Amino acid sequence: MRTKDTKPQKVIPVRALRAAAAPAPAWDGTAPRDTVGRPLRDLRISVTDRCNFRCVYCMPREVFDAEYKYLPHEAILTFEEIARVARVFVGLGVKKLRLTGGEPLMRRHLDTLIAMLAPLGAELTLTTNGSTLARQARALKDAGLDRVTVSLDALDDATFRAMNDADFPVAKVLEGIEIAAAAGLAPVKINAVVKRGMNDRQIVDLARHFRGSGHIVRFIEYMDVGSTNGWRMDDVVSSAEVVRRIGEHFPLEPVDPNHAGEVAERWRYRDGAGEIGVISSVTQAFCRDCSRIRLSTEGALYTCLFAQTGHDLKALLRGGAADEAIRDRIVAVWRARGDRYSEIRTAETARQRKVEMSYIGG
């Protein structure tokens, strides 16, 4: 991926992997685990590197401006290629497929891809900014989508417009959430990235608005993803502070995770009005349980959200490789994985050039 201000993302080609090590052994049928014993359970698929928002923590306008060069259409994976890779992953034990972007609903005819993925039997979800969700929700559900997560960083319209930097009104996103729920894409999860001095005053308002609605708001610590968002530790509002602020208005109590490796820490209202989640990727790293791998828009595998390099699958897909060769490459990449960036984060690692979140999804 090339921009006017940044170097292309580094992707390790298949031929380089083969030259650097002995050929990957054939898969032995056991569920693959990485170097610290983490299983492979979740695949996040970026279907586009484009987005109609310019959120300050993801695609700041000063970098992603009118001159920014997106991937050409022929470089991105086709629906057939995505479905083929997903089928191989499900065969390896992946239980959840999440479609991301960029903004995934900018990929034309996305319901067609969903219809291709639904028969695989994995849970099928999508993360969106909600800008076009109102008009697409029914088609997505009918195609086989199970659930949707919507990014919403503020209820105050002026704050929301400032954060999305596209002058997009919050009312349209709220409409999309309600239409998605009515279509059966529930429970809807609402993700709010909290940045101190920008939207932290919205924490209690977001909790209040969705209390009793059946929707689940998850507050995410502002992360040092990519290399363009100007991240500083001083801008981080810790999950502990989020829970404290909400708890002062609506008493909370902790809830056990739904499953091993769940990203969000769960808290429920003591009066039974639902629950919230907090994602503590900065102050309380959850690397030890991470079971996620990411497939980029142009067919590279990334084993961490904070990765510096990817592993090329597109060459195999377009070079006539059999499914078994693709499977063996995936297994080799996962078994070599040792990522735990959030556990070892330092001032030095935070400054390292990393893949942009808009390229591999959140």
C-alpha positions in Angstrom: 0.0 0.0 0.0 1.6 3.3 -1.0 0.8 6.8 0.1 2.3 10.2 -0.7 4.0 10.4 2.7 4.7 6.8 3.7 6.6 3.9 2.3 4.7 0.8 1.0 3.8 -1.7 3.6 6.4 -4.5 3.8 5.0 -7.9 2.8 7.1 -11.0 3.0 6.7 -12.8 -0.4 6.2 -16.6 -0.5 9.5 -17.0 -2.3 11.4 -15.2 0.4 9.8 -17.3 3.1 10.9 -20.4 1.2 14.4 -19.2 0.8 14.7 -18.3 4.5 13.7 -21.6 5.9 13.0 -25.2 5.0 9.7 -25.9 3.3 6.7 -25.9 5.6 5.8 -29.4 6.6 2.4 -30.7 5.5 -0.3 -30.1 8.0 -0.7 -33.0 10.4 -4.4 -32.4 11.1 -3.9 -30.9 14.6 -5.3 -27.5 15.4 -2.4 -25.1 14.8 -1.0 -23.1 17.8 1.6 -20.4 17.8 4.9 -20.3 19.7 3.2 -19.5 23.0 0.3 -21.9 22.6 -2.4 -19.6 21.3 -5.0 -21.3 19.0 -6.2 -19.9 15.7 -9.9 -19.0 16.1 -10.6 -15.7 14.5 -10.1 -14.4 10.9 -10.5 -10.7 10.2 -10.9 -9.9 6.5 -10.3 -6.4 5.1 -12.4 -6.1 1.9 -11.3 -2.5 1.1 -8.7 0.0 2.1 -11.1 2.9 1.3 -13.3 4.8 3.8 -15.6 7.8 3.6 -14.6 9.0 7.1 -11.3 10.5 8.2 -11.3 9.6 11.8 -8.3 11.2 13.6 -7.2 7.9 15.2 -7.3 5.9 12.0 -7.1 7.8 8.7 -6.1 11.4 9.5 -6.9 13.8 6.7 -3.5 15.3 6.5 -2.2 11.9 5.3 -5.3 10.3 3.7 -6.2 13.4 1.6 -7.4 13.8 -2.0 -3.9 12.8 -3.3 -3.7 9.6 -1.4 -3.3 6.5 -3.7 -5.5 3.6 -2.8 -5.0 0.1 -4.1 -6.1 -0.4 -7.7 -9.0 -2.8 -8.1 -6.9 -5.5 -9.7 -4.6 -5.6 -6.7 -7.4 -6.4 -4.2 -8.7 -9.9 -3.6 -11.8 -11.0 -5.5 -14.8 -12.3 -3.6 -13.9 -15.8 -4.9 -10.4 -15.5 -3.6 -11.6 -14.3 -0.2 -14.1 -17.1 0.0 -11.4 -19.7 -0.9 -9.1 -18.4 1.8 -11.9 -18.3 4.4 -12.8 -21.9 3.6 -9.3 -23.0 4.3 -9.2 -21.1 7.6 -12.5 -22.7 8.7 -11.0 -26.1 7.9 -8.2 -25.2 10.3 -10.6 -24.5 13.1 -11.5 -20.8 12.7 -14.9 -20.2 14.3 -15.4 -16.5 13.5 -15.1 -14.4 10.3 -15.2 -10.6 10.6 -15.4 -8.4 7.6 -13.6 -5.1 8.0 -12.0 -2.3 6.0 -11.4 0.6 5.6 -15.2 0.9 5.6 -16.4 -2.6 4.3 -19.7 -1.3 3.1 -17.9 0.8 0.5 -17.1 -2.5 -1.3 -19.8 -2.9 -3.9 -22.1 -5.9 -3.7 -20.8 -7.0 -0.3 -23.9 -9.0 0.3 -22.7 -11.3 -2.5 -19.5 -12.1 -0.6 -21.5 -12.6 2.6 -23.7 -15.1 0.8 -20.5 -17.0 -0.3 -19.2 -17.1 3.3 -22.3 -17.9 5.2 -22.4 -21.6 4.2 -19.0 -22.2 5.8 -20.6 -22.4 9.2 -18.4 -19.9 11.1 -20.0 -16.9 12.9 -20.1 -14.1 10.3 -19.8 -10.5 11.5 -19.0 -7.1 10.2 -17.6 -3.8 11.6 -18.8 -0.6 10.0 -18.9 3.2 10.6 -22.7 2.9 10.0 -22.9 5.6 7.4 -24.7 3.4 4.9 -26.0 0.7 7.2 -29.6 1.9 7.2 -30.0 1.1 3.5 -27.9 -2.1 3.5 -28.8 -3.9 6.7 -31.7 -6.0 5.4 -29.7 -7.2 2.4 -26.8 -8.1 4.6 -29.0 -10.1 7.0 -30.8 -11.8 4.1 -27.4 -12.8 2.7 -26.4 -14.5 5.9 -24.7 -12.0 8.1 -25.1 -12.8 11.8 -24.2 -9.6 13.6 -22.9 -6.1 13.2 -20.5 -3.8 15.2 -20.9 -0.1 14.6 -18.1 2.5 15.4 -19.7 5.5 17.2 -17.3 7.8 19.1 -19.8 10.4 20.3 -23.5 11.3 20.6 -22.9 15.0 20.5 -23.2 15.9 16.8 -20.4 18.5 16.8 -18.0 16.2 18.5 -18.9 13.3 16.2 -18.5 15.4 13.1 -15.1 16.6 14.4 -13.9 13.0 15.0 -15.1 11.6 11.7 -13.8 14.7 9.9 -16.3 14.1 7.1 -19.1 16.3 8.5 -21.3 13.2 8.9 -24.2 13.5 11.3 -24.6 11.2 14.2 -28.3 10.8 13.6 -27.7 8.8 10.4 -25.5 6.3 12.3 -28.1 6.0 15.1 -30.7 5.3 12.4 -28.5 2.5 11.0 -28.1 0.9 14.4 -31.8 0.7 14.9 -32.6 -0.6 11.4 -29.8 -3.2 11.8 -31.3 -4.4 15.0 -34.8 -4.6 13.5 -33.4 -6.6 10.6 -32.0 -9.2 13.1 -28.3 -8.2 13.2 -28.4 -8.1 17.0 -27.2 -7.6 19.6 -25.5 -4.6 18.0 -22.2 -3.7 19.5 -21.1 -0.1 19.5 -17.4 0.6 19.5 -16.2 4.0 20.9 -12.6 4.9 20.7 -11.9 7.3 23.6 -9.3 10.1 23.2 -8.7 12.5 26.1 -9.7 16.0 25.4 -11.7 15.1 22.3 -14.6 12.8 23.3 -14.0 11.6 26.8 -16.9 13.8 28.0 -19.1 11.5 25.9 -18.5 8.4 27.9 -21.4 8.7 30.3 -23.7 10.0 27.6 -23.0 7.0 25.4 -23.6 4.6 28.3 -26.9 6.4 29.3 -28.2 6.4 25.7 -27.8 2.7 25.1 -28.8 1.5 28.6 -31.7 -0.8 28.4 -31.6 -0.9 24.6 -30.1 -4.4 24.3 -27.1 -2.9 22.5 -23.6 -3.2 24.0 -21.3 -0.2 24.0 -17.6 -1.0 24.2 -15.1 1.7 25.1 -11.7 1.3 23.5 -8.5 2.8 24.7 -6.9 5.1 22.1 -4.2 2.9 20.5 -0.8 3.4 18.8 -1.9 1.6 15.7 -0.2 2.5 12.4 2.2 5.4 12.2 0.1 8.4 11.2 -2.3 9.1 14.1 0.1 11.0 16.3 -0.5 8.7 19.3 0.6 9.9 22.8 0.1 8.1 26.1 -1.3 11.3 27.5 -4.3 11.0 25.2 -5.3 7.6 26.5 -8.3 7.3 28.9 -7.8 4.0 30.7 -10.5 1.4 30.9 -10.4 1.7 34.7 -11.3 5.4 34.4 -14.1 4.6 32.0 -15.6 2.1 34.4 -15.2 4.5 37.3 -16.9 7.4 35.4 -19.9 5.3 34.4 -20.1 3.6 37.7 -20.5 6.9 39.5 -23.8 7.3 37.6 -24.9 3.7 37.1 -23.4 1.1 39.4 -21.6 -1.7 37.6 -20.3 -5.2 38.5 -17.9 -7.4 36.5 -19.1 -10.2 34.3 -17.2 -13.4 33.3 -16.0 -13.5 29.7 -18.2 -15.2 27.1 -15.2 -17.3 25.9 -11.4 -17.6 26.2 -9.6 -14.8 24.3 -12.5 -12.4 24.4 -11.1 -8.9 23.8 -13.6 -6.8 25.8 -13.8 -7.0 29.6 -17.5 -7.1 30.5 -19.4 -5.1 33.1 -23.1 -5.1 33.7 -25.5 -2.6 35.3 -26.5 -3.8 38.7 -30.1 -2.8 38.0 -30.2 -5.2 35.1 -30.3 -2.6 32.3 -27.7 -4.4 30.2 -23.9 -4.3 30.0 -20.9 -2.4 28.6 -17.4 -3.5 27.6 -14.0 -2.0 27.9 -11.0 -2.9 25.6 -7.8 -2.2 27.5 -5.3 -2.7 24.7 -2.8 -0.2 26.2 -3.1 -0.4 30.0 -4.0 -4.1 30.4 -2.6 -6.0 27.4 -4.5 -9.2 26.3 -1.9 -10.6 24.0 -1.6 -13.8 25.9 -5.1 -14.9 24.7 -5.1 -13.4 21.2 -6.4 -15.9 18.7 -6.8 -13.4 15.7 -5.2 -13.3 12.3 -5.9 -10.6 9.7 -6.1 -10.9 5.9 -5.4 -7.6 4.2 -7.2 -6.1 1.2 -4.5 -7.3 -1.2 -4.1 -10.8 0.3 -1.4 -10.5 3.0 -1.6 -12.2 6.4 -0.9 -10.1 9.5 -0.5 -11.9 12.8 -0.9 -8.8 14.9 -2.8 -5.4 14.7 0.6 -3.8 15.4 2.5 -5.8 12.8 5.3 -4.3 10.7 5.2 -7.0 8.0 2.7 -9.3 6.4 2.9 -12.7 4.6 1.8 -12.9 1.0 -1.0 -15.3 0.1 -2.1 -13.7 -3.1 0.9 -15.1 -5.0 -0.3 -18.6 -4.1 -3.9 -17.8 -4.9 -3.1 -16.4 -8.3 -0.2 -18.8 -9.0 -2.3 -22.0 -9.3 -1.5 -23.3 -5.8 -3.7 -26.0 -4.4 -5.8 -25.5 -1.2 -3.3 -27.7 0.6 -0.4 -25.4 -0.2 -2.4 -22.4 1.0 -3.3 -24.3 4.2 0.3 -25.3 4.8 1.5 -21.7 4.4 -1.2 -20.4 6.8 -0.2 -23.1 9.4 3.5 -22.2 9.0 2.8 -18.5 9.5 0.7 -19.2 12.6 3.1 -21.7 14.2 5.9 -19.1 13.8 3.9 -16.4 15.4 5.2 -14.9 18.6 3.5 -11.4 18.6 2.8 -9.7 22.0 3.3 -6.1 21.1 0.9 -4.7 23.8 2.7 -6.6 26.5 6.1 -5.3 25.6 5.1 -1.8 24.4 7.8 0.8 25.1 8.5 4.3 23.8 10.8 2.8 21.2 8.3 0.2 19.9 5.5 2.7 19.8 7.6 4.8 17.4 8.2 1.9 15.0 6.5 2.0 11.6 3.5 -0.3 11.7 0.8 -1.3 9.2 -2.1 1.2 9.1 -5.4 0.0 10.7 -7.3 1.1 7.6 -5.3 -1.5 5.6 -6.0 -4.6 7.8 -9.1 -3.6 9.9 -9.4 -3.0 13.6 
